[in-house]
Amino acid sequence: MARGGQARRLATFPGGPRQRSSVHALALGVGMIRKKRLVNRLATAALLGSIAGCEGEPTGFSDPVSVRRFFASLYAVVPDAGALSGSKAAGTAAAAPAAPLIVNAVLRNGPVPRGTGAPSAVLALESSIITGTPGKLRVGGDAPFSRIAVTVPGTVDYWEITLPGPVLDIQVIATGSSSLPNANFLIDASVGNANGFGGSVQQQVRAVDLAASDLAVLVRWNALADVDLHVTDPKGVEVYFGRTSSPEGGRLDLDSNPACNFDGVNQEVITWPLGRAPTGEYKVSVYYWSDCGVPRTDYSVTLMSRGRTIQVLDGTFTGDGSPTTGVDVARLSFL
Ligand SMILES: [Ca+2]
């Protein structure tokens, strides 16, 4: 539980015209739970290259509008046959599964082609869609399907994924455009077979613009392991996979690689929308719920306020992970 040893670093956030609040981040050099070492000052470029989003998306609405205005890219995750046995709720770490097969989507022009007898889709949104970062969807069908089409009503094209074989249900990762509108929108998903696509299903998407968030805490990591982000707000409410939202609007976007059920996102984000973050001190912690069989996981935590990066903190987990393996990486004062 001891702190100390290493010098603390204080980062101050320069105020700007839009800046109502001042933010200070205080890095803690030693972990609360000392099973694993926190190693600062690792190379950060590889981990952080795409956090802010840089897909080269259109910068404003134009006519016609592509679905890429909303989703920069999509892929489906085909898990290994033995990969899905872990149960996070039961607190049991899964044995190291094989890496999933990633099937990338291709952009197709025009409307989604319909076919007679094609299966109808079922859609569940498992996370928010955040500017420039991946979110999770779950797409199912009322019959086996091998094709998936994802679009946004009013756009002129769609993303299509062709699977190597039929499934009844699959996870799809959709990366939000870096120019995502700061408003909710509808996502439209269809599933199909060689004959075309059946009836689509639509669901409201909660869009999160990091530039329109009082606070955003991101962790990214570089291995197929289950890392978890925890942020405790000034009122003592801890937002993490076990409590994904707080009364003040704090929200975890997703639990990536839960119990080694790989999605390949390797990122978790907790945000508070503009005007909602309680003032006071926040504690940022990173846990290594399971190493999932990898020898080493480098992670990088980014603290942001209203789209501006306040501080970046890097570390490494080695050895076995466990639900209690974690480090406090920062304290953040939002005033
Ligand atoms: Ca996780």
Boltz pocket constraint, residues with backbone or C-beta under 6 A from the ligand:
constraints:
  - pocket:
      binder: B
      contacts: [[A, 225], [A, 226], [A, 227], [A, 228], [A, 229], [A, 254], [A, 255], [A, 256], [A, 257], [A, 258], [A, 268]]
      max_distance: 6.0
